[in-house]
Amino acid sequence: MNSPALDLLRRVFGYASFRGEQAVIVDHVVGGGDALVLMPTGGGKSLCYQIPALLRPGVGIVVSPLIALMQNQVDALRQAGVRAACLNSALDFQAVVDTERRLQRGELDLVYVAPERLLTDRFIGLLEQLVTRQGVALFAIDEAHCVSQWGHDFRPEYIQLSQLHERFPAVPRIALTATADQLTRQEIIQRLRLEEARLFVASFDRPNIRYTVVERDNPRQQLLAFLAAHPAAAGIVYCLSRRKVDETAAWLNTQGVRALPYHAGLPAADRQRHQQSFLGDDGVVMVATIAFGMGIDKPDVRFVAHLDLPKSLEAYYQETGRAGRDGEPSEAWMTYGLNDVVIHRQMIEESGAPDEQKRIERQKLDSMLAYCESARCRRVILLNYFGEDAAPCGNCDVCLEPPVVWDGTVAAQKALSAALRTGQRFGAGHLIDLLRGRRTEKIQQFGHDRLPTFGVGAEMDEMAWRSVFRQLLAGGLLEADASAYGALKLTDSARPVLKGQLSLELRRQAARPRGRAARSKTGSPAAAPRPRSESPLLARLREWRSQKAREQGVPAYVILHDRTLFEIAALLPDSVPALLSVPGIGLAKAERYGAELLAIVAAA
């Protein structure tokens, strides 16, 4: 026997069954319970509040931090036949008034609201009127991690959302996020007054994403080699600085890659135009700072590349999670170097944050570095960080090409001794020159060519020594002093190694690639996940979808997801009932597009 929720899922959204804990979450909220939902990007969080909002009396109020996210969600709901609208600063006064009137008349099922608008006296007053008439089904707080002061997505208005519980205690609330470690979870619970809420934690695993980390050598060529494995695919390339974003995007265009820049320093009109191009067109590569990404609901992003080290594993997980929301094979690729650690340390120390926040940020950076340098499965490290057990995945660079490990105790002792004998006042470059016996001007200026450690590491090249220093940083034996321009200092953990009381196993530095073919391996295209083949029918379906998207002024995926097109091409439906069996096609879409889709299939 079908439940009302399952029946709604099939009729409106076109899916035959719930995934994971979706059904339990929906039943809990429909019954009036509060919930905190931690679910990975692409895991189906939206349905967890959309279906209860449609089943409960009144309108569902969804708090969302980004205008682009609101509009895309509203467009997708309208395609499914749901009466949805949004209220944000992009609307003119008349559009706001019209939406509020429809809200008061009970003509809307879901309304997406920016937090700053929701907290105005005007909107609170409107909510009070609706609640009096049993007109609010629920409050959904999307991207709930924005309440965390430790995160880079912090929004001060989110803290004030505790007012929802204080003013309207009878209205159920559901807070949702795709990224939250234990510290952030507790902060969400405390600040949003969700102490009595039921906690739902789905697996954070994204098995369709392949994780790869490469040592920085020639980053532009490494990136280009990686992109060569993803021709005409949509993707995101993250850089740390605005200048690097602009320069990388410009260079990629000279290499035949359609790339657009995105950062907070661009005029708002340019950012909007570039974002719409990324969402609406096929094969656009967005080169961006972290200002781009949250709320980008594009399901067919095939890769996320990082040219610089993210500041934490939460940020890395959130950013890489923008790839493969449709469940299709995708890649998370990153290149990084020792200098990344120094830059991040400097940014932390020079910020105006309280000492406790700086301490936490340093710990998060250390975990990020340890992830890069570990010889363990990438996925295991990521999932363990979020409190989830996991076995080696077989779909990351470490599993596919296990690194060689070696007894690096002596090399570590030499590196630590070099830092100690030079007064712990120099960075890795100077210490490597010392170890390799290079009489540079700086080495001679400080008399370091007369130290016992001068030349004791001549048997290893510069890249090998850089690998050693990175691993000593990752292992917590060294730390970068941002106040001393990245000088490397010994920690207490270094003493047992330096005294020979503890041995140290290190991963072997990968051989430096030679030539174009070798550089391709650095970008790992040979190991790239294989996308589905493009049949003539699938190409025709894509062309039809693009035409519909242009006519309606919405992103293509709002019409139909890639996965739905794949299923149509595979199942070859020949009737409306057969079309309704395709995931992602509910009654409204079948009525709106059914005849055209069936005609395309019949003509194939």
N, C-alpha and C positions, 0 to 999 in steps of 0.2 A: 504493500500500500504506500503510495507516494505521500510524503509530508508536504504541507503548503510551501515550505522553503524549497524543497527539491522541485516541486512543480513549477515554481517561479523561476528557478535557475534554468530549467529547460525551456520554458515558454519565452522568457524575456532575453536571457543571455545565451541560450543555445548550447548549454553544456549538460551532458547526461548525468554527471555525478559531481559531488564535492570532492576536493582534494584535501588530504591531511586532516587537520582539525577544523577546517572551515565549517562543517556541519555542526560541530559541538559549539563553536564560537557563536554561530548564527542563532542556535537554539537558546543559548545563554542570554544573549542580548535581546532577542525577541521576548524572552521571559522577564525582562526588566533588569537584568544584572549588569553591573559595571565590568569592564574588561580592559586589560592591557595586553596587546597582541604584538609579539615580536616575531616577524615573519620576513624571510628574505625577499628582496626585490624580485618581482615576477612570480611570487608565491600565491598571489590572489588575495591580497589584503583588502582591496576595495570592496569585493563581494561581501566581506565580513560585516560591513556596515550598510552597504547598499541594499541587500536583501532584507535585513531587519527594518530598515527605514521604510521599505515598501510594504512590509507585513504589519507593522505597528500603526496605530492611528496617528494621523498628523504628518508633519513634514520632518525629514531628517536634516539637521543642520551640521554641515561638515566644515570644520576649521582647517584651512589649507594656507600655507605660507607663500605660495607662488601663483601669480596670475596665469602663467602659461599652463601650469598643472591644472588649475581650476577649469580653464577653457577647454582643454583637451578632454578632461573627464566629463564635462557637460556635453560636449559634442558627441562623445562616444555613447553616453546615456540616451541622448535624443535619438541617435541612430537605432537604439534598441527599443525605442518607443516609451522611454521614461520621461516624465515631465520634470526637467532639471533646469536650473539657472544658477548664475553666480552673481555675487556682489563684490566689486573691488574698485580700485581707483582708476581702472582703465575705462569704466563706463561713464557716460555723460549723465547729467542730473536726471533727465527724463527717463533714461533706461533704468536708473536706480529706482525712481518713483514707480515705474510700471512693474518692476520685479517685486517691490514691497507690496504693491496692491494685489498682485497675484498671490503672494504669500498670505496676505490677510484673508483672501477669499478662498483659501484652501485649494488653489489650482496648481500647486507644485508638490512633487514628491521628495525632491532633494534640492537643497540650496547650499552652494559652496560660498564660504565667507572668509575674507581675510581677517586675521585676528584683531588688527587695529580697528576694523569696522565693527566687528562683533562687540567690542568692548565700549562702543560709544553709547551715550545715554539713549540716543534715538533707537538703536537696534535692541538694546536691553529692554526698553519700553515695549518694543514690538514683540519681543519674546514673551514678556509677561502677559500680554494680551493673548498670544497664541496658547501658552500653557494653561491659562484660565479656561480656554475652550477645549482643552485636551488636544492641542494642535501641534505639539512637538514630539516626534517619535523617538528621537535620540540626539545626542551630541557626539559627533565623531571628531576626534582630534588627530589629524593626519600629521605625519612627520613629527611625532611627539618628542624625538630627541632634540628638537629645537629649544626645548625647555632647559637643556643642560648648559650650564655656564662653562663647562670644560670643553665643549665641542666648538668646531669652527662654524656650525650652522646656528649658533645661539641667537634666538630672537627674544628680546626683553618682553614683548607683549605676551609671549607664551606663558610666562610665570603668572600673569594675571588671570589666566584661564581657570584658576581655582575658583573664581567667582561663579562659574557655572554650577559647581557643586553647592556652593553656599546659597545661591539664589534659587536654584531649581533642583533640589535634592531628589525629587521624584522622577526626574528624567534620566534614563540610563546614559552612561557615557562609555565610549570605547576609544581608547588611545592606541595608536598604531605606529610602529617604526620598523625599519629594516635594519637598523644599526643601533645596538645598545649593549655595551659591556655591563658588568655587574654594577659599577659605579653609576653609570648613566641610568640604568634601570631604577636604582634606588632614588635617584634624583627626580625621575619622572613621577614615581609613586608619591614622593613627598611633596613636590611642588604642585602637582595636579590633584592632590588629595584623593589618591586612588588606593589608600591603605586597605579598603574592603573589596577592592576589585579582584576578580579572578585573573590570574596570570596564565597566558598561553604562550609557550615558547616553541615555535616550529624549528625544525632543523635549519641551520644556517648554510647547509651545504648547497652549492650550485654545481651539480655534477657536470653540467654541459659546458662549464668554463674551464679552459686549460690555463694554468698559471705557469708563467715563465719569467725568470729573473736572469739578466745577463750583466756581466761586468762591463762598465762603460769603457769603450776604447775609442771608436770614432762614432759618436752617437747619431749624427745625421745619417751616415751610411748604414749604421745598424738599424735605424728606424726605417729607412727606405727599403732595406732588404726585407724587413718584417712586413711592410705594407705591400710588397710585391706578391706576398702570399694571399693577399686579400684584395684583388683587383675589383674596382667598382663597388666596394663594400662600404657601408656607413660605419664610422668609428669615431672615437674621441682620443685625442693626444693631449695629455695633461703636462703642463710646464709650471715651474714655480713662479716665474716672474712675467710681468706683462711684456717686457721687452723680448724675452725669449719666445713668447707666444707669437708676437708679430713677426719676428725674424724667421721662426720655424714655418709658419704658415706661408710666408712669402717664398721661402726656399722650396717648399713642397710643390707650390704651383709651378715653379720653374722646372720641376722634375716630372711634371705631367700628372700630379695628384691634385684633385679639386679640393682645396683646403680653405677654411675660413677661420679668422681669429675671433676670440671671444674673451673679454676681460672687463673688469669694472671701469677701466680707463677709456673705453670706447664710448662714443655718443650713444645714448639710449636707442636712437633710431637704428643705428648700425647693429647694435646687439640684437634688437628685435628682428631685424631683417635677416641676420645670419642665423638666428635661432629658427625662424620660420623656414628658411632654406634647408637647414639640417633636418627638421621634422618632416617637411613636405616633399623634398627631392630625394632621389635615390643616389647612393654613392658619395655623399658629402662627408669629408673628414673635418671635424671641428677641433681646432687647436685652441686650448683654453687653460685658464687658471681654474682654481676650484670654485670661482664665481659661477661656473656653468655646471649644471648637472642635476641638482636636486629638483625633483618634480618633472624631469624630462621622461615622459612616458612613451618613449619610442621603443617598440619591442624588438626591432631588427637591427640593433647595434651589434655588429659582428666582432668588434674588438675595442678594448680600452688599453691604450699604451701610456706609460709614464716615462717621461724623459728625466724626471727628478724624483727623488725619494719622497713619498707622502710623509706627513709628520706623525702618523699613528696607524696601527692596524685597523682601527675603526674607519679612518678616512680611506685607507686603501680598500677595505672591503666594500665600503659604500660606493666608492668611485668605480671599482672594477665591476660591481654589481649592476652597473648600467649596461653591461654587455649581456646579450642573450636572454632578454626578458621573455622571449617567445619560446624558450627551451631548446632552441637550435644550437648546434656547436658554435662556440665563440672563444675568444682568447683574451687573456689579461697578460700583457707583456710589459716588462719594466727593465730599464737600464739605470744603473746608479753607480756612484763612486764615493770615495772617501770624503770628498769635499762637500757632498750633500749633508753629511753629519755635522760638519763644522758650521755650515750655513744655518741649519736648523737650530743648532745649539745657540748660535749667536742671536737668532730671532727670538728664542725663548728668553735668553738673559736680558736682551735689550727691551723686551716688552714691559709694559707697566703692570703686569699681572702680579697678584699677591704671591708670596714665597711658596705657599702650599700648592697653588695652581702650577707654578713653575716646576715644582718637584714632580707633580703628576705628569706634566707634559714631557719632562725628561725621561720618566719611566716609560711612557708610551713610545717615545722615540727609540729608546733602547730595545723595546719589543719589536719595533719595526725593523731595526737593523739586524736583530737576531734572526728574524724571519728570512731576510735576504741571504744571510751567511750560513744558515743551517744546512746540514746534509740530510735532514729529515724531510718527508713529504710536505709540500707546501700546504696542502689542504688540511692535513692533520694539525699543523701548527695553527692555522687560522681557526679551525673549529675548536681546538683545545682552548684557544684564547677566549672564545665566547662560551666556555664551559661545556663544550660538547665533545664526547668521545668519538674517535674516528680511526679507521684503518687506512693504510696507504692507498691512494686513489687510483694509481695507474694512469693518471691524466694530468701530470704536471712534469716539469723538466727534470725534477729530482727522481721521480719514479721512472720516467722514460729513459733517462740517461744518468743513472746513479753516479754521483761524483766520487772520485777516488779520494780516500782519506789517508793521512800519513801522520807519523809521530812528529809533531811540530814543536816539541818541548824545547829543543836547543835553539831553534829559530826564534821562538817566543822569548827565551832568555836573552838572546842577543838584542832583540828589539826593545825589550824592557830595560835592559842595561844601557842601551844607547840613549833612551829617554831620560834615565836617571842620571847618567854621567854628564849630560848636557844641561842639567838643572831643571828639567821638565818645562823648558821655555820655548820648545820648537815643535813645529808641525811635522807631518809624516814625510814631506818632500825632503826636508833637511836631514832627517834621521836616516832616510834611505840613502842619500848621498854619502853620509858618514859610514853606514854599514857596507856600502859597495866600494868604499875607498876612493871616492871622487873628490879631488882637491878643487872644489869650486871656490870662488872668491869669498863666499860667506863662510864656508868651512874653514878656510885659512884665516879669515878675519877674527874668528872666535878661537882659533888655535885647536879646533876639534880634530885636525889631522894628527895631533900628537896624543890623542886618547887611545887607550887600549882597544876600544871597540872599533877603531878606524880600520875599515877593510875586512872585518871578520865575516862579513856576509857577501863577499864578492862572488860566491858560487851561484847566487840567485839574482835574476834580473829584476828590474824595477816593478813590473807588473806582479811578480810573485811576492815581493816584499809588500806591495800595497795590499794584496790579498791577506797577508799575515796581519798587517796593522788593522784592516777592517775587521778581521775575526777577533782580534784582541779587544777592539772596541765593542763588538757585538757580544763578546763573552764577559764584558764588564771588568776586564783587567786593566784597560786604559779608558780614560775619559777625555773628551775634547774640552779645553778651557776656552769658552767663547770670549772671555774678557782678555785673553792673551792671544787673540788672533788664531785660535785653533791649536794652541800648544797642547801636546799630549802628555797627560799626567797619569801616574800609576795610582791604582786604587788598592785597597787592602787585599782584594782578591788576587793581586799580582804576586804578593810575597811568597806564597807556597811554591809557585812555579819558578820564581826567580831563585829561590833557595834549593831547588831540586827536590822538593817534598811532594810535588804533584806533576804528573805528566799531562801533556796536552795533545789532543788529536785535532788536526785541522783538515779542512777540505783542500784538495789540490787545485791550484790555479789552473783554469782552462787554458789550453794552448792558444796563443794569439793567432787569429785567422789570417790567412795570406790570400790576397786576390779577391776578385768579385765572387767567385763560387764559394770560397771559404767564408766570406762575409755573410752570404746568404744563410749559412748554418748558424751564424751568430744570431740572426733574426728568427731562427727556428721555423722557416716556412715548410721544411720537409716534414716537420712534425705537426703542422697546422691541422686542426680538425677539418674534416672534409664536409663542405656544405652539401645540401641536397642538389641533385642535378636539375638543370633548368630545361624542362620539356617545352615544345612549342605551345602546348595548351597553357602551361604555367605562364609563359611569356605573354600570351594573349590575355590571360586573367589579370596579370600585372598592368598591362596597358589599359584595360578597361577600368581597373581600380584607380589608376592615376588620373584618368579622364574624369571620373566621378569626384575625386578629391579636388581637382581644379575647379570643377563646376560649383562645388559647395564651399570652397575655401577652407578645407580642413586637411590635416595630414592624412596620407594614404591609409595608415594603419587604423584610423578611426572608421573608415569604411569597412574593411576586413583585415584581420591580421594575416601575416605571411602564413602562419600555420593553417589557417582556414583555407587559404588558396592551395596549399600543399594537399590538404585533405580532399578538396574538390577535384584536383587533378588526379589524385590517386583513386578516389571512389567513383568518379564519373556518374554523379546522380542524374537520373532521367525523369524525376518528378519532384513536386514540392515536398511530399513526405520524405523522399530520399534526401533532398536538400536539407530538411530539418534535422536529419541525423548527423549532419556535418558539425563538428564542434565550432562554436562561435556564431552560428546562425539561428536566431530565435524567430518568433513569429513576425515581428516588425520588419526585420531584414529580409525574411523570405518573401513577405508581401511586397516590399519595396524593390528588391533586386532580383527576385526569384526568376522571373521570365527571362531577363537578360542573361543571367548566369546559366540557366538551362540551355538557352540558345547557343551560347559560346561553347558549352560542353558538346552539344549535339553536332556542331559544325566542325569539331576537332577531328 
